[in-house]
Amino acid sequence: MSFLSSYLKPYRKTLIATLILAGINQVFSLMDPQVLRWLIDNYLTTPDKRTANEYLMGILMGLG
């Protein structure tokens, strides 16, 4: 184990940044189904409440 820690010591900041970015990536991966649920609930199931332009822009851009 000391061999591994001695090898990684110069790369400590890079290793910490990589772990933080990996955690952020996981958060966004977990949010993906929620965004898709929001789009389906707000745009695909109620097309009659919006104009055709609002409906298309809502689906393409994810804006409400």
N, CA, C, O and CB atoms as a CASP TS submission, in Angstrom:
PFRMAT TS
TARGET T0000
AUTHOR 0000-0000-0000
METHOD Language model
MODEL 1
PARENT N/A
ATOM      1  N   MET     1       0.816  -1.189   0.000  1.00  0.00           N
ATOM      2  CA  MET     1       0.000   0.000   0.000  1.00  0.00           C
ATOM      3  C   MET     1       0.862   1.256   0.000  1.00  0.00           C
ATOM      4  O   MET     1       0.482   2.263  -0.598  1.00  0.00           O
ATOM      5  CB  MET     1      -0.930  -0.004   1.195  1.00  0.00           C
ATOM      6  N   SER     2       1.999   1.214   0.650  1.00  0.00           N
ATOM      7  CA  SER     2       2.868   2.388   0.681  1.00  0.00           C
ATOM      8  C   SER     2       3.435   2.683  -0.708  1.00  0.00           C
ATOM      9  O   SER     2       3.711   3.836  -1.040  1.00  0.00           O
ATOM     10  CB  SER     2       4.010   2.182   1.689  1.00  0.00           C
ATOM     11  N   PHE     3       3.607   1.635  -1.515  1.00  0.00           N
ATOM     12  CA  PHE     3       4.075   1.842  -2.883  1.00  0.00           C
ATOM     13  C   PHE     3       3.057   2.662  -3.676  1.00  0.00           C
ATOM     14  O   PHE     3       3.423   3.580  -4.410  1.00  0.00           O
ATOM     15  CB  PHE     3       4.333   0.488  -3.578  1.00  0.00           C
ATOM     16  N   LEU     4       1.795   2.326  -3.524  1.00  0.00           N
ATOM     17  CA  LEU     4       0.736   3.040  -4.239  1.00  0.00           C
ATOM     18  C   LEU     4       0.627   4.485  -3.764  1.00  0.00           C
ATOM     19  O   LEU     4       0.477   5.394  -4.580  1.00  0.00           O
ATOM     20  CB  LEU     4      -0.608   2.326  -4.056  1.00  0.00           C
ATOM     21  N   SER     5       0.701   4.705  -2.460  1.00  0.00           N
ATOM     22  CA  SER     5       0.596   6.065  -1.944  1.00  0.00           C
ATOM     23  C   SER     5       1.817   6.904  -2.329  1.00  0.00           C
ATOM     24  O   SER     5       1.683   8.102  -2.579  1.00  0.00           O
ATOM     25  CB  SER     5       0.433   6.041  -0.423  1.00  0.00           C
ATOM     26  N   SER     6       2.969   6.312  -2.380  1.00  0.00           N
ATOM     27  CA  SER     6       4.154   7.066  -2.793  1.00  0.00           C
ATOM     28  C   SER     6       4.094   7.406  -4.280  1.00  0.00           C
ATOM     29  O   SER     6       4.605   8.444  -4.701  1.00  0.00           O
ATOM     30  CB  SER     6       5.431   6.270  -2.484  1.00  0.00           C
ATOM     31  N   TYR     7       3.482   6.550  -5.063  1.00  0.00           N
ATOM     32  CA  TYR     7       3.345   6.826  -6.480  1.00  0.00           C
ATOM     33  C   TYR     7       2.307   7.930  -6.730  1.00  0.00           C
ATOM     34  O   TYR     7       2.505   8.772  -7.605  1.00  0.00           O
ATOM     35  CB  TYR     7       2.958   5.549  -7.230  1.00  0.00           C
ATOM     36  N   LEU     8       1.221   7.934  -5.979  1.00  0.00           N
ATOM     37  CA  LEU     8       0.134   8.887  -6.202  1.00  0.00           C
ATOM     38  C   LEU     8       0.341  10.236  -5.523  1.00  0.00           C
ATOM     39  O   LEU     8      -0.413  11.171  -5.792  1.00  0.00           O
ATOM     40  CB  LEU     8      -1.148   8.295  -5.727  1.00  0.00           C
ATOM     41  N   LYS     9       1.326  10.364  -4.663  1.00  0.00           N
ATOM     42  CA  LYS     9       1.535  11.600  -3.920  1.00  0.00           C
ATOM     43  C   LYS     9       1.700  12.828  -4.828  1.00  0.00           C
ATOM     44  O   LYS     9       1.116  13.866  -4.519  1.00  0.00           O
ATOM     45  CB  LYS     9       2.751  11.456  -3.037  1.00  0.00           C
ATOM     46  N   PRO    10       2.451  12.770  -5.917  1.00  0.00           N
ATOM     47  CA  PRO    10       2.557  13.960  -6.779  1.00  0.00           C
ATOM     48  C   PRO    10       1.252  14.296  -7.509  1.00  0.00           C
ATOM     49  O   PRO    10       1.087  15.412  -8.002  1.00  0.00           O
ATOM     50  CB  PRO    10       3.660  13.755  -7.800  1.00  0.00           C
ATOM     51  N   TYR    11       0.346  13.355  -7.577  1.00  0.00           N
ATOM     52  CA  TYR    11      -0.898  13.544  -8.316  1.00  0.00           C
ATOM     53  C   TYR    11      -2.094  13.739  -7.388  1.00  0.00           C
ATOM     54  O   TYR    11      -3.234  13.490  -7.780  1.00  0.00           O
ATOM     55  CB  TYR    11      -1.144  12.357  -9.228  1.00  0.00           C
ATOM     56  N   ARG    12      -1.838  14.182  -6.168  1.00  0.00           N
ATOM     57  CA  ARG    12      -2.899  14.294  -5.170  1.00  0.00           C
ATOM     58  C   ARG    12      -4.021  15.234  -5.607  1.00  0.00           C
ATOM     59  O   ARG    12      -5.196  14.887  -5.488  1.00  0.00           O
ATOM     60  CB  ARG    12      -2.319  14.773  -3.860  1.00  0.00           C
ATOM     61  N   LYS    13      -3.672  16.424  -6.113  1.00  0.00           N
ATOM     62  CA  LYS    13      -4.698  17.384  -6.531  1.00  0.00           C
ATOM     63  C   LYS    13      -5.514  16.839  -7.706  1.00  0.00           C
ATOM     64  O   LYS    13      -6.733  17.008  -7.757  1.00  0.00           O
ATOM     65  CB  LYS    13      -4.050  18.727  -6.916  1.00  0.00           C
ATOM     66  N   THR    14      -4.842  16.195  -8.631  1.00  0.00           N
ATOM     67  CA  THR    14      -5.541  15.617  -9.777  1.00  0.00           C
ATOM     68  C   THR    14      -6.466  14.499  -9.337  1.00  0.00           C
ATOM     69  O   THR    14      -7.580  14.382  -9.847  1.00  0.00           O
ATOM     70  CB  THR    14      -4.543  15.096 -10.811  1.00  0.00           C
ATOM     71  N   LEU    15      -6.029  13.685  -8.410  1.00  0.00           N
ATOM     72  CA  LEU    15      -6.847  12.590  -7.911  1.00  0.00           C
ATOM     73  C   LEU    15      -8.087  13.110  -7.180  1.00  0.00           C
ATOM     74  O   LEU    15      -9.182  12.577  -7.364  1.00  0.00           O
ATOM     75  CB  LEU    15      -6.025  11.699  -6.983  1.00  0.00           C
ATOM     76  N   ILE    16      -7.926  14.131  -6.366  1.00  0.00           N
ATOM     77  CA  ILE    16      -9.052  14.717  -5.648  1.00  0.00           C
ATOM     78  C   ILE    16     -10.036  15.350  -6.624  1.00  0.00           C
ATOM     79  O   ILE    16     -11.248  15.182  -6.485  1.00  0.00           O
ATOM     80  CB  ILE    16      -8.562  15.760  -4.634  1.00  0.00           C
ATOM     81  N   ALA    17      -9.518  16.079  -7.613  1.00  0.00           N
ATOM     82  CA  ALA    17     -10.390  16.694  -8.616  1.00  0.00           C
ATOM     83  C   ALA    17     -11.142  15.629  -9.404  1.00  0.00           C
ATOM     84  O   ALA    17     -12.319  15.806  -9.718  1.00  0.00           O
ATOM     85  CB  ALA    17      -9.574  17.581  -9.571  1.00  0.00           C
ATOM     86  N   THR    18     -10.481  14.539  -9.723  1.00  0.00           N
ATOM     87  CA  THR    18     -11.130  13.454 -10.461  1.00  0.00           C
ATOM     88  C   THR    18     -12.257  12.833  -9.647  1.00  0.00           C
ATOM     89  O   THR    18     -13.328  12.553 -10.185  1.00  0.00           O
ATOM     90  CB  THR    18     -10.107  12.382 -10.843  1.00  0.00           C
ATOM     91  N   LEU    19     -12.027  12.617  -8.369  1.00  0.00           N
ATOM     92  CA  LEU    19     -13.073  12.043  -7.521  1.00  0.00           C
ATOM     93  C   LEU    19     -14.262  12.989  -7.355  1.00  0.00           C
ATOM     94  O   LEU    19     -15.409  12.542  -7.339  1.00  0.00           O
ATOM     95  CB  LEU    19     -12.501  11.691  -6.155  1.00  0.00           C
ATOM     96  N   ILE    20     -14.000  14.283  -7.232  1.00  0.00           N
ATOM     97  CA  ILE    20     -15.090  15.258  -7.123  1.00  0.00           C
ATOM     98  C   ILE    20     -15.895  15.305  -8.411  1.00  0.00           C
ATOM     99  O   ILE    20     -17.125  15.316  -8.373  1.00  0.00           O
ATOM    100  CB  ILE    20     -14.539  16.656  -6.791  1.00  0.00           C
ATOM    101  N   LEU    21     -15.211  15.334  -9.558  1.00  0.00           N
ATOM    102  CA  LEU    21     -15.917  15.368 -10.836  1.00  0.00           C
ATOM    103  C   LEU    21     -16.682  14.074 -11.090  1.00  0.00           C
ATOM    104  O   LEU    21     -17.744  14.103 -11.711  1.00  0.00           O
ATOM    105  CB  LEU    21     -14.936  15.622 -11.972  1.00  0.00           C
ATOM    106  N   ALA    22     -16.170  12.955 -10.630  1.00  0.00           N
ATOM    107  CA  ALA    22     -16.896  11.690 -10.770  1.00  0.00           C
ATOM    108  C   ALA    22     -18.174  11.716  -9.940  1.00  0.00           C
ATOM    109  O   ALA    22     -19.204  11.200 -10.372  1.00  0.00           O
ATOM    110  CB  ALA    22     -16.007  10.501 -10.346  1.00  0.00           C
ATOM    111  N   GLY    23     -18.116  12.308  -8.762  1.00  0.00           N
ATOM    112  CA  GLY    23     -19.318  12.450  -7.931  1.00  0.00           C
ATOM    113  C   GLY    23     -20.353  13.355  -8.581  1.00  0.00           C
ATOM    114  O   GLY    23     -21.546  13.055  -8.550  1.00  0.00           O
ATOM    115  N   ILE    24     -19.908  14.462  -9.170  1.00  0.00           N
ATOM    116  CA  ILE    24     -20.819  15.367  -9.881  1.00  0.00           C
ATOM    117  C   ILE    24     -21.446  14.655 -11.063  1.00  0.00           C
ATOM    118  O   ILE    24     -22.636  14.826 -11.330  1.00  0.00           O
ATOM    119  CB  ILE    24     -20.078  16.634 -10.354  1.00  0.00           C
ATOM    120  N   ASN    25     -20.667  13.866 -11.769  1.00  0.00           N
ATOM    121  CA  ASN    25     -21.179  13.102 -12.901  1.00  0.00           C
ATOM    122  C   ASN    25     -22.273  12.131 -12.456  1.00  0.00           C
ATOM    123  O   ASN    25     -23.273  11.970 -13.155  1.00  0.00           O
ATOM    124  CB  ASN    25     -20.039  12.338 -13.588  1.00  0.00           C
ATOM    125  N   GLN    26     -22.100  11.499 -11.328  1.00  0.00           N
ATOM    126  CA  GLN    26     -23.108  10.574 -10.831  1.00  0.00           C
ATOM    127  C   GLN    26     -24.402  11.306 -10.467  1.00  0.00           C
ATOM    128  O   GLN    26     -25.493  10.784 -10.694  1.00  0.00           O
ATOM    129  CB  GLN    26     -22.572   9.813  -9.618  1.00  0.00           C
ATOM    130  N   VAL    27     -24.286  12.501  -9.910  1.00  0.00           N
ATOM    131  CA  VAL    27     -25.481  13.286  -9.581  1.00  0.00           C
ATOM    132  C   VAL    27     -26.257  13.606 -10.849  1.00  0.00           C
ATOM    133  O   VAL    27     -27.479  13.461 -10.875  1.00  0.00           O
ATOM    134  CB  VAL    27     -25.098  14.591  -8.840  1.00  0.00           C
ATOM    135  N   PHE    28     -25.569  14.039 -11.902  1.00  0.00           N
ATOM    136  CA  PHE    28     -26.251  14.339 -13.156  1.00  0.00           C
ATOM    137  C   PHE    28     -26.822  13.081 -13.800  1.00  0.00           C
ATOM    138  O   PHE    28     -27.868  13.143 -14.446  1.00  0.00           O
ATOM    139  CB  PHE    28     -25.299  15.028 -14.120  1.00  0.00           C
ATOM    140  N   SER    29     -26.164  11.960 -13.637  1.00  0.00           N
ATOM    141  CA  SER    29     -26.701  10.704 -14.173  1.00  0.00           C
ATOM    142  C   SER    29     -27.985  10.307 -13.446  1.00  0.00           C
ATOM    143  O   SER    29     -28.890   9.740 -14.058  1.00  0.00           O
ATOM    144  CB  SER    29     -25.656   9.576 -14.055  1.00  0.00           C
ATOM    145  N   LEU    30     -28.069  10.594 -12.167  1.00  0.00           N
ATOM    146  CA  LEU    30     -29.286  10.293 -11.413  1.00  0.00           C
ATOM    147  C   LEU    30     -30.410  11.280 -11.721  1.00  0.00           C
ATOM    148  O   LEU    30     -31.584  10.944 -11.572  1.00  0.00           O
ATOM    149  CB  LEU    30     -28.989  10.302  -9.922  1.00  0.00           C
ATOM    150  N   MET    31     -30.064  12.485 -12.147  1.00  0.00           N
ATOM    151  CA  MET    31     -31.075  13.483 -12.476  1.00  0.00           C
ATOM    152  C   MET    31     -31.701  13.245 -13.847  1.00  0.00           C
ATOM    153  O   MET    31     -32.803  13.730 -14.101  1.00  0.00           O
ATOM    154  CB  MET    31     -30.469  14.867 -12.426  1.00  0.00           C
ATOM    155  N   ASP    32     -31.045  12.528 -14.722  1.00  0.00           N
ATOM    156  CA  ASP    32     -31.521  12.311 -16.080  1.00  0.00           C
ATOM    157  C   ASP    32     -32.937  11.732 -16.128  1.00  0.00           C
ATOM    158  O   ASP    32     -33.762  12.257 -16.876  1.00  0.00           O
ATOM    159  CB  ASP    32     -30.573  11.394 -16.807  1.00  0.00           C
ATOM    160  N   PRO    33     -33.263  10.687 -15.377  1.00  0.00           N
ATOM    161  CA  PRO    33     -34.647  10.196 -15.417  1.00  0.00           C
ATOM    162  C   PRO    33     -35.663  11.210 -14.891  1.00  0.00           C
ATOM    163  O   PRO    33     -36.810  11.219 -15.338  1.00  0.00           O
ATOM    164  CB  PRO    33     -34.756   8.920 -14.616  1.00  0.00           C
ATOM    165  N   GLN    34     -35.260  12.056 -13.954  1.00  0.00           N
ATOM    166  CA  GLN    34     -36.180  13.063 -13.426  1.00  0.00           C
ATOM    167  C   GLN    34     -36.499  14.111 -14.487  1.00  0.00           C
ATOM    168  O   GLN    34     -37.642  14.554 -14.600  1.00  0.00           O
ATOM    169  CB  GLN    34     -35.584  13.736 -12.177  1.00  0.00           C
ATOM    170  N   VAL    35     -35.505  14.504 -15.255  1.00  0.00           N
ATOM    171  CA  VAL    35     -35.730  15.472 -16.327  1.00  0.00           C
ATOM    172  C   VAL    35     -36.636  14.865 -17.393  1.00  0.00           C
ATOM    173  O   VAL    35     -37.545  15.530 -17.890  1.00  0.00           O
ATOM    174  CB  VAL    35     -34.387  15.922 -16.951  1.00  0.00           C
ATOM    175  N   LEU    36     -36.391  13.617 -17.742  1.00  0.00           N
ATOM    176  CA  LEU    36     -37.232  12.942 -18.723  1.00  0.00           C
ATOM    177  C   LEU    36     -38.667  12.810 -18.212  1.00  0.00           C
ATOM    178  O   LEU    36     -39.608  12.984 -18.987  1.00  0.00           O
ATOM    179  CB  LEU    36     -36.656  11.558 -19.057  1.00  0.00           C
ATOM    180  N   ARG    37     -38.854  12.509 -16.934  1.00  0.00           N
ATOM    181  CA  ARG    37     -40.187  12.425 -16.343  1.00  0.00           C
ATOM    182  C   ARG    37     -40.889  13.771 -16.421  1.00  0.00           C
ATOM    183  O   ARG    37     -42.078  13.837 -16.732  1.00  0.00           O
ATOM    184  CB  ARG    37     -40.104  11.953 -14.886  1.00  0.00           C
ATOM    185  N   TRP    38     -40.157  14.844 -16.139  1.00  0.00           N
ATOM    186  CA  TRP    38     -40.722  16.179 -16.190  1.00  0.00           C
ATOM    187  C   TRP    38     -41.166  16.520 -17.611  1.00  0.00           C
ATOM    188  O   TRP    38     -42.247  17.074 -17.810  1.00  0.00           O
ATOM    189  CB  TRP    38     -39.707  17.208 -15.685  1.00  0.00           C
ATOM    190  N   LEU    39     -40.335  16.190 -18.592  1.00  0.00           N
ATOM    191  CA  LEU    39     -40.705  16.466 -19.982  1.00  0.00           C
ATOM    192  C   LEU    39     -41.940  15.678 -20.395  1.00  0.00           C
ATOM    193  O   LEU    39     -42.829  16.218 -21.054  1.00  0.00           O
ATOM    194  CB  LEU    39     -39.542  16.137 -20.915  1.00  0.00           C
ATOM    195  N   ILE    40     -42.002  14.424 -20.020  1.00  0.00           N
ATOM    196  CA  ILE    40     -43.150  13.600 -20.389  1.00  0.00           C
ATOM    197  C   ILE    40     -44.412  14.098 -19.697  1.00  0.00           C
ATOM    198  O   ILE    40     -45.459  14.218 -20.334  1.00  0.00           O
ATOM    199  CB  ILE    40     -42.894  12.128 -20.033  1.00  0.00           C
ATOM    200  N   ASP    41     -44.327  14.390 -18.405  1.00  0.00           N
ATOM    201  CA  ASP    41     -45.503  14.826 -17.663  1.00  0.00           C
ATOM    202  C   ASP    41     -46.012  16.193 -18.117  1.00  0.00           C
ATOM    203  O   ASP    41     -47.221  16.419 -18.157  1.00  0.00           O
ATOM    204  CB  ASP    41     -45.189  14.866 -16.188  1.00  0.00           C
ATOM    205  N   ASN    42     -45.115  17.094 -18.456  1.00  0.00           N
ATOM    206  CA  ASN    42     -45.524  18.459 -18.770  1.00  0.00           C
ATOM    207  C   ASN    42     -45.782  18.713 -20.248  1.00  0.00           C
ATOM    208  O   ASN    42     -46.507  19.649 -20.584  1.00  0.00           O
ATOM    209  CB  ASN    42     -44.488  19.403 -18.293  1.00  0.00           C
ATOM    210  N   TYR    43     -45.215  17.915 -21.134  1.00  0.00           N
ATOM    211  CA  TYR    43     -45.348  18.221 -22.552  1.00  0.00           C
ATOM    212  C   TYR    43     -45.995  17.111 -23.367  1.00  0.00           C
ATOM    213  O   TYR    43     -46.812  17.396 -24.243  1.00  0.00           O
ATOM    214  CB  TYR    43     -44.013  18.523 -23.119  1.00  0.00           C
ATOM    215  N   LEU    44     -45.661  15.886 -23.110  1.00  0.00           N
ATOM    216  CA  LEU    44     -46.176  14.822 -23.957  1.00  0.00           C
ATOM    217  C   LEU    44     -47.581  14.401 -23.589  1.00  0.00           C
ATOM    218  O   LEU    44     -48.313  13.903 -24.444  1.00  0.00           O
ATOM    219  CB  LEU    44     -45.272  13.640 -23.893  1.00  0.00           C
ATOM    220  N   THR    45     -47.978  14.585 -22.346  1.00  0.00           N
ATOM    221  CA  THR    45     -49.319  14.154 -21.939  1.00  0.00           C
ATOM    222  C   THR    45     -50.348  15.268 -22.014  1.00  0.00           C
ATOM    223  O   THR    45     -51.545  14.995 -21.928  1.00  0.00           O
ATOM    224  CB  THR    45     -49.279  13.609 -20.539  1.00  0.00           C
ATOM    225  N   THR    46     -49.919  16.526 -22.172  1.00  0.00           N
ATOM    226  CA  THR    46     -50.857  17.645 -22.241  1.00  0.00           C
ATOM    227  C   THR    46     -50.566  18.549 -23.436  1.00  0.00           C
ATOM    228  O   THR    46     -50.271  19.728 -23.238  1.00  0.00           O
ATOM    229  CB  THR    46     -50.804  18.457 -20.951  1.00  0.00           C
ATOM    230  N   PRO    47     -50.638  18.049 -24.657  1.00  0.00           N
ATOM    231  CA  PRO    47     -50.320  18.906 -25.808  1.00  0.00           C
ATOM    232  C   PRO    47     -51.410  19.939 -26.103  1.00  0.00           C
ATOM    233  O   PRO    47     -51.130  20.936 -26.768  1.00  0.00           O
ATOM    234  CB  PRO    47     -50.094  18.048 -27.038  1.00  0.00           C
ATOM    235  N   ASP    48     -52.631  19.736 -25.637  1.00  0.00           N
ATOM    236  CA  ASP    48     -53.722  20.644 -25.957  1.00  0.00           C
ATOM    237  C   ASP    48     -53.671  21.958 -25.178  1.00  0.00           C
ATOM    238  O   ASP    48     -54.391  22.893 -25.530  1.00  0.00           O
ATOM    239  CB  ASP    48     -55.028  19.964 -25.698  1.00  0.00           C
ATOM    240  N   LYS    49     -52.862  22.061 -24.152  1.00  0.00           N
ATOM    241  CA  LYS    49     -52.778  23.273 -23.342  1.00  0.00           C
ATOM    242  C   LYS    49     -51.800  24.290 -23.918  1.00  0.00           C
ATOM    243  O   LYS    49     -51.705  25.402 -23.399  1.00  0.00           O
ATOM    244  CB  LYS    49     -52.372  22.921 -21.931  1.00  0.00           C
ATOM    245  N   ARG    50     -51.080  23.942 -24.965  1.00  0.00           N
ATOM    246  CA  ARG    50     -50.045  24.820 -25.513  1.00  0.00           C
ATOM    247  C   ARG    50     -50.228  24.976 -27.018  1.00  0.00           C
ATOM    248  O   ARG    50     -50.860  24.158 -27.686  1.00  0.00           O
ATOM    249  CB  ARG    50     -48.639  24.268 -25.197  1.00  0.00           C
ATOM    250  N   THR    51     -49.648  26.061 -27.520  1.00  0.00           N
ATOM    251  CA  THR    51     -49.633  26.214 -28.969  1.00  0.00           C
ATOM    252  C   THR    51     -48.618  25.237 -29.549  1.00  0.00           C
ATOM    253  O   THR    51     -47.803  24.672 -28.820  1.00  0.00           O
ATOM    254  CB  THR    51     -49.296  27.681 -29.379  1.00  0.00           C
ATOM    255  N   ALA    52     -48.672  25.044 -30.847  1.00  0.00           N
ATOM    256  CA  ALA    52     -47.754  24.106 -31.490  1.00  0.00           C
ATOM    257  C   ALA    52     -46.304  24.542 -31.300  1.00  0.00           C
ATOM    258  O   ALA    52     -45.425  23.704 -31.099  1.00  0.00           O
ATOM    259  CB  ALA    52     -48.076  23.982 -32.983  1.00  0.00           C
ATOM    260  N   ASN    53     -46.051  25.855 -31.362  1.00  0.00           N
ATOM    261  CA  ASN    53     -44.691  26.351 -31.197  1.00  0.00           C
ATOM    262  C   ASN    53     -44.189  26.117 -29.773  1.00  0.00           C
ATOM    263  O   ASN    53     -43.053  25.679 -29.591  1.00  0.00           O
ATOM    264  CB  ASN    53     -44.625  27.839 -31.543  1.00  0.00           C
ATOM    265  N   GLU    54     -45.008  26.400 -28.761  1.00  0.00           N
ATOM    266  CA  GLU    54     -44.615  26.159 -27.367  1.00  0.00           C
ATOM    267  C   GLU    54     -44.377  24.677 -27.116  1.00  0.00           C
ATOM    268  O   GLU    54     -43.439  24.298 -26.414  1.00  0.00           O
ATOM    269  CB  GLU    54     -45.690  26.688 -26.404  1.00  0.00           C
ATOM    270  N   TYR    55     -45.220  23.857 -27.685  1.00  0.00           N
ATOM    271  CA  TYR    55     -45.096  22.406 -27.519  1.00  0.00           C
ATOM    272  C   TYR    55     -43.774  21.909 -28.106  1.00  0.00           C
ATOM    273  O   TYR    55     -43.052  21.150 -27.460  1.00  0.00           O
ATOM    274  CB  TYR    55     -46.285  21.679 -28.188  1.00  0.00           C
ATOM    275  N   LEU    56     -43.463  22.331 -29.311  1.00  0.00           N
ATOM    276  CA  LEU    56     -42.231  21.899 -29.967  1.00  0.00           C
ATOM    277  C   LEU    56     -40.996  22.416 -29.237  1.00  0.00           C
ATOM    278  O   LEU    56     -40.036  21.674 -29.033  1.00  0.00           O
ATOM    279  CB  LEU    56     -42.212  22.371 -31.417  1.00  0.00           C
ATOM    280  N   MET    57     -41.019  23.679 -28.846  1.00  0.00           N
ATOM    281  CA  MET    57     -39.862  24.252 -28.138  1.00  0.00           C
ATOM    282  C   MET    57     -39.688  23.609 -26.759  1.00  0.00           C
ATOM    283  O   MET    57     -38.563  23.423 -26.296  1.00  0.00           O
ATOM    284  CB  MET    57     -40.023  25.784 -27.990  1.00  0.00           C
ATOM    285  N   GLY    58     -40.787  23.276 -26.115  1.00  0.00           N
ATOM    286  CA  GLY    58     -40.698  22.623 -24.815  1.00  0.00           C
ATOM    287  C   GLY    58     -40.068  21.259 -24.904  1.00  0.00           C
ATOM    288  O   GLY    58     -39.292  20.868 -24.033  1.00  0.00           O
ATOM    289  N   ILE    59     -40.399  20.529 -25.958  1.00  0.00           N
ATOM    290  CA  ILE    59     -39.814  19.202 -26.129  1.00  0.00           C
ATOM    291  C   ILE    59     -38.345  19.306 -26.522  1.00  0.00           C
ATOM    292  O   ILE    59     -37.498  18.600 -25.974  1.00  0.00           O
ATOM    293  CB  ILE    59     -40.591  18.405 -27.185  1.00  0.00           C
ATOM    294  N   LEU    60     -38.047  20.188 -27.473  1.00  0.00           N
ATOM    295  CA  LEU    60     -36.679  20.278 -27.973  1.00  0.00           C
ATOM    296  C   LEU    60     -35.721  20.916 -26.971  1.00  0.00           C
ATOM    297  O   LEU    60     -34.570  20.491 -26.869  1.00  0.00           O
ATOM    298  CB  LEU    60     -36.659  21.062 -29.258  1.00  0.00           C
ATOM    299  N   MET    61     -36.163  21.902 -26.249  1.00  0.00           N
ATOM    300  CA  MET    61     -35.265  22.638 -25.375  1.00  0.00           C
ATOM    301  C   MET    61     -35.424  22.290 -23.904  1.00  0.00           C
ATOM    302  O   MET    61     -34.546  22.608 -23.103  1.00  0.00           O
ATOM    303  CB  MET    61     -35.476  24.094 -25.560  1.00  0.00           C
ATOM    304  N   GLY    62     -36.504  21.656 -23.535  1.00  0.00           N
ATOM    305  CA  GLY    62     -36.730  21.325 -22.136  1.00  0.00           C
ATOM    306  C   GLY    62     -37.106  22.545 -21.305  1.00  0.00           C
ATOM    307  O   GLY    62     -36.914  22.562 -20.089  1.00  0.00           O
ATOM    308  N   LEU    63     -37.640  23.558 -21.963  1.00  0.00           N
ATOM    309  CA  LEU    63     -38.034  24.775 -21.256  1.00  0.00           C
ATOM    310  C   LEU    63     -39.523  24.753 -20.966  1.00  0.00           C
ATOM    311  O   LEU    63     -40.304  24.180 -21.725  1.00  0.00           O
ATOM    312  CB  LEU    63     -37.667  26.026 -22.072  1.00  0.00           C
ATOM    313  N   GLY    64     -39.910  25.379 -19.864  1.00  0.00           N
ATOM    314  CA  GLY    64     -41.315  25.362 -19.506  1.00  0.00           C
ATOM    315  C   GLY    64     -41.996  26.665 -19.577  1.00  0.00           C
ATOM    316  O   GLY    64     -43.190  26.755 -19.291  1.00  0.00           O
TER
END
